[in-house]
Amino acid sequence: MREKPLFDVKFSSTGTCVGKLRNEVTVKAIEPFQTINTLATDEGRFQGGEGTAPTPLEFFLTGLVGCLMTQIRVFSRRMKIKVDDVMVTCDAHWEAYAGEGFPYEGQPIGFAIDIDVRSPDSEDARIVELVNAARKGCFVEQTIERETRIDHRVRVNAQSWIDV
């Protein structure tokens, strides 16, 4: 049995179509803090969009890299490891396969993440310990690494919700 959580992290997002493939997504942070931000997404011309905003995959990768970088800096203070600078590079690979009765199916192939840390702490083992701790604290990386259930419902013309 897991121990009681230190805190919950809850968000709610709602997207609205506002162009060919452009969307405006309002993201509400509910716990442990409250904010509301609206972010736009679009696809490039390859997918039929107009390239007016980052694609959803660009936001996804921004979330992964940004979360890991943040956790490295937050955890470095808590672990008393001086970090002067961090640069993270993520190479992501997906493939699209023909679907049966639908255009295609996306499949993740993998992520290669390089973490360049500048620190006066010359102990490599401490930096590796910091990075491994930050990886465990990065909600985005943990979502990718673990099998996570995603429930979907659909409603057509304001009728009853249907589990998909």
DAQUI-V865345 format. One record per pair of residues at least 12 apart in sequence whose ideal C-beta (glycine too) atoms are under 7 Angstrom apart, sorted by sequence separation. I is the first residue (numbers start at 1). J is the second residue. If there is no record, write none. Layout:
i = [I;I]
j = [J;J]
This chain:
i = [13;14;26;27;41;43;94;95;152;13;25;40;41;42;73;94;13;24;25;41;72;94;95;41;94;11;12;24;25;93;115;11;23;69;93;11;12;22;23;41;11;69;92;10;22;39;68;10;21;90;91;9;21;8;9;19;65;90;8;7;65;88;89;21;64;21;22;88;20;21;22;20;61;86;87;20;22;19;22;61;86;19;85;83;84;84;83;82;81;82;82;81;81;81;79;76;79;75;72;75;72;75;72;75;71;68;71;68;71;68;67;67;67;68;67;64;63;64;9]
j = [25;26;38;39;53;55;106;107;164;26;38;53;54;55;86;107;27;38;39;55;86;108;109;56;109;27;28;40;41;109;131;28;40;86;110;29;30;40;41;59;30;88;111;30;42;59;88;31;42;111;112;31;43;31;32;42;88;113;32;32;90;113;114;47;90;48;49;115;48;49;50;49;90;115;116;50;52;50;53;92;117;52;118;117;118;119;119;119;119;120;121;121;126;130;130;130;133;130;130;133;131;134;134;137;134;134;137;135;138;138;138;139;140;141;141;140;140;141;139]
